[in-house]
Amino acid sequence: MNHFWIILIGALVGSSCSILGCFLVLRKMSMIGDAISHSVLPGIVIAFLISGSRESLVMMFGAAAIGLVTVFLIQMFQNSGVQADASIGVVFTALFAVGVVLISLYTRQVDLDLDCVLYGEIAYAPWDTLHIGGQSIGPKAVWGVGASFLLNILVIGLFYKQFKISTFDPALAASLGIPVVFFHYLLMSLVSISTVASFESVGAILVVGMIIVPAATAYLLTDKLSRMIIISIVLSIVSSLLGYYVAYLLDASIGGTMVAVTGVLFIVALFFSPKHGVLIKKWSRKKVLQQN
Amino acid sequence: MNWLSLFSDPNTQWILMGSMLLGLCSGVIGSFAYLRKQSLMGDALSHAALPGVCLAYMVTGTKSIFFFLIGAIIAGILATVAIGYITRNSRIKQDSALGIILTVFFGVGIVLLTQIQHSSSGNQSGLDKFLFGHAASMIKLDVYTIAGISAVLVALCFLFFKEFKLLSFDPGFAKGIGLPTILLDQFMMLLIVTAVVIGIQAVGVVLMAALLITPAVAARYWTEKLHVMVILSGLFGAFSGFAGTLVSSMVNNLPTGPLIVLSATVLFIISVLVAPNRGVLAKTRLRFSVKNEHKLFTNKQVKEKSL
């Protein structure tokens, strides 16, 4: 049963992250996912210090708030003339440093392990079960990640057209009367919520990997946004399945192997994609030369 | 604990020395990375070093810093080559390529780390130390290594200043006058990789990225000239190293790495606020003076009309 739960959690994290990842990759903001997953650390610690509980909902609220603050700060520095990537770097490292300092200041009160926050361990997730009326209804992580997955599907599904236009052509979107800034922050809050919901159980690295890699792989395989989203979800599910199997064989970190498998899939797509693959392009160039 | 006894403590002196040199060298290199829009390269490369360090340990079986450095540098070079290859040969943009390499390398690194943990009776405590940084336990030898390598890196930046300047501002022109741009590009990456690798030991993976970015961005606020920016950025880096180490040795229980980063952030915020021309205060003052002039001007016009 644990095998099933772990694969299910991996697949849910993968799907909910890669839906958002598609938009981030297209908006050239992939590293925002990385930034948010690091900068939520002080949010989690502060939420914990204020509420005194490790209740996931409270922490999720704190982390999502800090996630939005991160995005806001990044945007503010960018508008004042700092380059996009540099303002991401300044903001998330500063917030992460604040988080580490807070943890070491309140190290007696805070029962948070830095390694655990960063790496997470999906292997232990199935034992942390949720109880309703004394009856176990499956691991907490499944419910948390599942809820964020449904939220993403719901929001993206409702505003699909708006997200699509403001991603590809923000100027057109603005002229059509779509509140581009609002949708920017909506997307970013979805990213923070999914990041926080996922990484408590699976670790930051798997979250960041699942945001960027399947979406980038799908970007190599298709030119249509709807197909890109579906392909990236399928890819992330496949990677969590294969990744779990590899981890089982090697007795290694499950999150690590899942990310490694997404990397392998990316390399395959990079070379053999029917339209944008390196080898295919080379081959068709040769063919044209021969015809001439 | 008073200040003077702190400075006379040889151990603190070493750590201060090491973190200042590290800040200096990463500030200098970081300003080139910033101008070339590669600030997050430091982040990607410091994560990418993990599999190199693990493999070095697996191959040699020892926890020697020297082999770790070699492993990390090889992994870093591989990562830069891969990032360059992906951005040049596919439709993937640089930010996604950075993210892919960062996560995949780090994921492989974690897999290798768990392998080591399982195989060699848990004798890997040096490895995660290496990644999370342990500035407070730097010894003479570490400081010598950091000092030597930083000096070489700064000297190289000085020697190749003209080439790097050209490459940062107008790579097309650099190629036009016959500079080997791809080679220079890789060379600059090598400098970043080396700086990252010596820095990881002191401040850890995530925070090493900050040392490359924050001083450079802060310095950019003060000047429009590259050589001034590079010098300022180096000074900012050195100062943050100094201040962070000082605070962490005065207050118990605070890790050095995050404090160095926070000192750099404070410098950055000060720069954002008070820098001449580009700072927030200067800009608001300019706006007010323009508004006042406009008011005077319109008042004058009104007066002239009424006359």
Interface residues (C-beta under 8 A of the other chain):
Chain A: V25 K28 M29 S30 M31 G33 D34 H38 F77 S80 G81 V82 Q83 D85 A86 S87 I88 G89 V90 T93 A94 F96 A97 V98 V100 V101 S104 L105 T107 L114 D115 Y119 I205 L206 V208 G209 I211 I212 V213 A215 A216 Y219 L220 A247 L250 D251 A252 S253 G255 G256 T257 M258 V259 A260 T262 G263 F266 L270 H276 V278
Chain B: Y34 K37 Q38 S39 L40 G42 D43 I86 N89 S90 R91 I92 K93 D95 S96 A97 L98 G99 I100 L102 T103 V104 F106 G107 V108 G109 I110 V111 L113 T114 Q115 H118 D128 F132 V206 L207 A209 A210 L212 I213 T214 A216 V217 R220 N253 L254 P255 G257 P258 L259 V261 L262 T265 F268 V272 R278 V280
